[in-house]
Amino acid sequence: MSKQTITVIKGDGIGPSIVEAAIQVLEKAGCDFDYEYVDAGLTALEKTGELLPQATLDAILKNKITLKGPLTTPVGEGFTSINVTLRKKFNLYANVRPVISFKGTKARYENIDIITIRENTEGMYSGHGQTVSEDGQTAQASSIVTKEGARRIAEFAFETARRESRKKVTIVHKANILKSTSGLFLKTAREVAQSYPDIEVQEMIVDNTCMQLVMNPQQFDVIVTTNLFGDILSDLCAGLVGGLGMAPGANIGKDCAIFEAVHGSAPDIAGKNLANPSSVILASIQMLEYLGMKDKADKILAALTDVIASGDRTTRDLGGSFGTTDFTAALIERL
C-alpha cells in the first residue's frame, strides 16, 4: 500500500514556523506520510506573481489532502480571497470548526465542546451580484442558497453528530427576515432532520444564538448554518475557548479536504519564535481523524492537553513565556 502524500502549504507570516511544528509532531506520533510542499499567498506572489499558482492547485487535486498555514490576501488591491477561491475550486462545501476547552488556557469558560458546521460555497460568499453604482453611492451583493447546497450541509451535520455520538444539532438561521434564502435553508434542514430521529433538533435565530453562546454555551453541541453566519459564529466559539489560536478548521468536499489554522498570518510576530502552533496542530488532528487514524489523533491530543494544562513551556497567549520551538519540544517529549 502506497504512503499517503500530504500537500503542505506553509503559508505567510508565522505560517512556516507553526506548520513545521505540526509536521514534527505528526512524525513523532508515527505518522508515515510523504509531504509535497507548495506555495500560496504572499510567498507565492513574490516567487511567481500569482497568489495561487497552478502547480499548487495541481498538487491539491492530486494528493486530495492538504495541511495549510495562514495565508495573506492583499486587502484593497482587487485580489479575491485565497481561502474562498480554494473552497470554490475544489467544492469544499463543508467547513468544520470544533472548539473544546483546555485546562490551562485563559478562557472565560470551561467544559465547552462545540462543532460549528458551516456551508462553505454559497450564501453571501457566493460572490454573485457584487456591484457599486457609478456615483459610488449604492453597493449591492446577492446571497444565493440552493436546496441541494442546504441539503448536503444539513446531512453532513447530522451524519457528523451521529458518527461522533452527539446528542443535538442546532439549525441557525434568520428566516424571520431573510424569508427566501434563510427560509429555504431552514426548510431543507428540517426535512433532513426527519431522517435522524435519534438526534435532538433545535432551531435558533442567529442573533439569539450569539447571545446564548455567551450566556450558556454548554447548551450547544453541533451547530449547522449558512456561510456568513457560520463565519461569525465559529469565531465567537473560538473566543469561548481562548481565541483563534485554539481553533482548527477543516474544509471538506466529496473527495478532497484542506485542514488549516484559522487565525491570520500575524506578520508582526513572524520570525520571532513567539507563535502558538496549537491551531494547526489541532487541524492536523482533524486530518488524522478524517484519514481514519484516530489512535494517533488521540495520542497527539492527549499530549497537547497535558502541555497546556501543566503550563510546560507554553506560549504567551497561554499564560507562559516560551516560544514556538519550546512549546513543540514539550509536546514531542510527551509523544
Secondary structure, 3 states (H helix, E strand, C coil): CCCCEEEEECCCCCHHHHHHHHHHHHHHCCCCCEEEEECCCHHHHHHHCCCCCHHHHHHHHHHCEEEECCCCCCCCCCCCCHHHHHHHHCCCCEEEEEEECCCCCCCCCCCCEEEEEEECCCEHHHCCCCEECCCCCCEECCCECCHHHHHHHHHHHHHHHHHCCCCEEEEEECCCCCCCHHHHHHHHHHHHHCCCCCCEEEEEEHHHHHHHHHHCHHHCCEEEECHHHHHHHHHHHHHHCCCHHHCEEEEECCCCEEEEECCCCCHHHCCCCCCCCHHHHHHHHHHHHHCCCHHHHHHHHHHHHHHHHHCCCCEHHHCCCECHHHHHHHHHHHC
